[in-house]
Amino acid sequence: MALLIADDVHERGMSTYITKESGCLSACALIFLAGVERQTDGTLGVHQISSDSGDLVSAQLSISDILDVLNRFGTPIEVMTWMFKTPPNDMHVFTADEIESYKINRKRQGLAPTPSQTLATAERSANATTVTPSPVTPLATATKTSHDAVSNDEALANLSAIEDYTRRPTRMALYTGLDLFGDDIQAERTIDAAECAKTCLSMNGVCKAFTFNTSSKITKGPNCFLKSKEGRADGNSVAISGRFLSSVEPDPQNFTISTIDPTASLFKDVDLPGGDLTSRPAQIGGNAQQCRLACIDQGRCVAFTYIKRKKECWLKGVVGSPKYRAGLVTGIKDVKSFSAAKIISLQ
């Protein structure tokens, strides 16, 4: 049965891919090797065929059939060697070095994916390995981007089916109170977070994440910040952020960070006398934002005071009694845990 499936995969020009944390062993390997394009980021294992009949002629015919299809698939000779010398009650699992040395992974050069192409993803279930076909469709046309549109379209056209599959977003992890600080490629003004997410998604994979500022105080200028990557995770009570995940990426885990919320934990015209970590300002020049980040990055810092007039940043090891003092900005560090409020399917 595996040979019939493998032959069909090859005849249809399908591509095969083993995802991380997945395995393709025994007969599944025949199907994987049939891919016009093939790539394994998981486990690939082979061994001899097994038979209870003891019929030598039948066994030889089976081996002949296997050799015929493997040859048509362009299977590396080293793979066939391991397949036929590994006992049926054992399994040879290829190492990363062997996969590279034997050139097991293969890309179809010069051919762009079309809507009729299909990607076969080899996945391991509890008792057997299955191949799940899914259509490969062209990525949406970019509507807004600061990058050269022609170059981007050409790059997308040159993607192999596997590259297209592994980079195409299938889910969005949504966070509240989290700012993905920095790595902006574009800033927009949108009605809400949903429109911000759609704008990011329309950029053909250039935009990987976004942060939307929900503050009602921002009546003009951009409130949607589109990111080339996730950026620096930072707490901000008025922020909604989204990160796009491809089919090969696992759901994000919970994480904990030190933060000084620029909306809820910054206090204007407030001083924290004493408790300085050093006898000199940690930073001269810059601004209160840079002072805030310096405190977050300093493990011993629990607060900071920034003197605007002198452009001095004082990092604190102790939170003293607050006092009014014009022209100062003070921030208090906190530790917060974040988890995705929702993971939304894009399929």
Secondary structure in CASP SS format (residue, H / E / C, confidence):
PFRMAT SS
TARGET T0000
AUTHOR 0000-0000-0000
METHOD secondary structure of the structure
MODEL  1
M C 1.00
A H 1.00
L H 1.00
L H 1.00
I H 1.00
A H 1.00
D H 1.00
D H 1.00
V H 1.00
H H 1.00
E H 1.00
R C 1.00
G C 1.00
M C 1.00
S E 1.00
T E 1.00
Y E 1.00
I E 1.00
T C 1.00
K C 1.00
E C 1.00
S C 1.00
G E 1.00
C E 1.00
L E 1.00
S C 1.00
A H 1.00
C H 1.00
A H 1.00
L H 1.00
I H 1.00
F H 1.00
L H 1.00
A C 1.00
G C 1.00
V C 1.00
E E 1.00
R E 1.00
Q E 1.00
T E 1.00
D C 1.00
G C 1.00
T E 1.00
L E 1.00
G E 1.00
V E 1.00
H C 1.00
Q C 1.00
I C 1.00
S C 1.00
S C 1.00
D C 1.00
S C 1.00
G C 1.00
D C 1.00
L H 1.00
V H 1.00
S H 1.00
A H 1.00
Q H 1.00
L H 1.00
S H 1.00
I H 1.00
S H 1.00
D H 1.00
I H 1.00
L H 1.00
D H 1.00
V H 1.00
L H 1.00
N H 1.00
R H 1.00
F C 1.00
G C 1.00
T C 1.00
P C 1.00
I H 1.00
E H 1.00
V H 1.00
M H 1.00
T H 1.00
W H 1.00
M H 1.00
F H 1.00
K H 1.00
T C 1.00
P C 1.00
P C 1.00
N C 1.00
D C 1.00
M C 1.00
H E 1.00
V E 1.00
F C 1.00
T C 1.00
A H 1.00
D H 1.00
E H 1.00
I H 1.00
E H 1.00
S H 1.00
Y C 1.00
K C 1.00
I C 1.00
N C 1.00
R E 1.00
K C 1.00
R C 1.00
Q C 1.00
G C 1.00
L C 1.00
A C 1.00
P C 1.00
T C 1.00
P C 1.00
S C 1.00
Q C 1.00
T E 1.00
L E 1.00
A E 1.00
T E 1.00
A E 1.00
E E 1.00
R E 1.00
S C 1.00
A C 1.00
N C 1.00
A C 1.00
T E 1.00
T E 1.00
V E 1.00
T E 1.00
P E 1.00
S E 1.00
P E 1.00
V C 1.00
T C 1.00
P C 1.00
L C 1.00
A C 1.00
T C 1.00
A C 1.00
T C 1.00
K C 1.00
T C 1.00
S C 1.00
H C 1.00
D C 1.00
A H 1.00
V H 1.00
S H 1.00
N H 1.00
D H 1.00
E H 1.00
A H 1.00
L H 1.00
A H 1.00
N C 1.00
L C 1.00
S C 1.00
A H 1.00
I H 1.00
E H 1.00
D H 1.00
Y H 1.00
T H 1.00
R H 1.00
R C 1.00
P E 1.00
T E 1.00
R E 1.00
M E 1.00
A E 1.00
L E 1.00
Y E 1.00
T E 1.00
G E 1.00
L E 1.00
D E 1.00
L E 1.00
F E 1.00
G C 1.00
D C 1.00
D E 1.00
I E 1.00
Q E 1.00
A E 1.00
E E 1.00
R C 1.00
T C 1.00
I C 1.00
D C 1.00
A H 1.00
A H 1.00
E H 1.00
C H 1.00
A H 1.00
K H 1.00
T H 1.00
C H 1.00
L H 1.00
S C 1.00
M C 1.00
N C 1.00
G C 1.00
V C 1.00
C C 1.00
K C 1.00
A E 1.00
F E 1.00
T E 1.00
F E 1.00
N E 1.00
T C 1.00
S C 1.00
S C 1.00
K C 1.00
I C 1.00
T C 1.00
K C 1.00
G C 1.00
P C 1.00
N C 1.00
C E 1.00
F E 1.00
L E 1.00
K E 1.00
S C 1.00
K C 1.00
E C 1.00
G C 1.00
R E 1.00
A E 1.00
D E 1.00
G E 1.00
N E 1.00
S E 1.00
V E 1.00
A E 1.00
I E 1.00
S E 1.00
G E 1.00
R E 1.00
F E 1.00
L E 1.00
S E 1.00
S C 1.00
V C 1.00
E C 1.00
P C 1.00
D C 1.00
P C 1.00
Q C 1.00
N C 1.00
F E 1.00
T E 1.00
I E 1.00
S E 1.00
T E 1.00
I C 1.00
D C 1.00
P C 1.00
T C 1.00
A C 1.00
S C 1.00
L E 1.00
F E 1.00
K E 1.00
D E 1.00
V E 1.00
D E 1.00
L C 1.00
P C 1.00
G C 1.00
G C 1.00
D E 1.00
L C 1.00
T C 1.00
S C 1.00
R C 1.00
P C 1.00
A C 1.00
Q E 1.00
I E 1.00
G C 1.00
G C 1.00
N C 1.00
A H 1.00
Q H 1.00
Q H 1.00
C H 1.00
R H 1.00
L H 1.00
A H 1.00
C H 1.00
I H 1.00
D H 1.00
Q C 1.00
G C 1.00
R C 1.00
C C 1.00
V C 1.00
A E 1.00
F E 1.00
T E 1.00
Y E 1.00
I E 1.00
K C 1.00
R C 1.00
K C 1.00
K C 1.00
E E 1.00
C E 1.00
W E 1.00
L E 1.00
K E 1.00
G C 1.00
V C 1.00
V C 1.00
G C 1.00
S C 1.00
P C 1.00
K E 1.00
Y E 1.00
R E 1.00
A E 1.00
G E 1.00
L E 1.00
V E 1.00
T E 1.00
G E 1.00
I E 1.00
K C 1.00
D E 1.00
V E 1.00
K E 1.00
S E 1.00
F E 1.00
S C 1.00
A C 1.00
A C 1.00
K E 1.00
I E 1.00
I E 1.00
S E 1.00
L C 1.00
Q C 1.00
END
